[in-house]
Amino acid sequence: MLEIKYHEGQEARSIQYKSPTDFVAVQQLEVPDLEDYYRIDEVLLDGQPQRQFAGVTVGELFNAYNH
């Protein structure tokens, strides 16, 4: 399970996906779940913080998983 904690404006939010692959697939849709510029607070994969992700936006997270 991939959990992304992020900010939409001043509001803190969280969204979950079954896997990083599902996140990438949804972000490639004409209307993605998340805007590329949303700031990420934390990324958890199977409950574990993904400290190797050094980016700060949803777009950077997409690029990290879209390889």
Secondary structure, 3 states (H helix, E strand, C coil): CEEEEEEECCEEEEEEECCHHHHHHHHCCCCCCCCCCCEEEEEEECCEECCCCCCCEHHHHHHHHCC
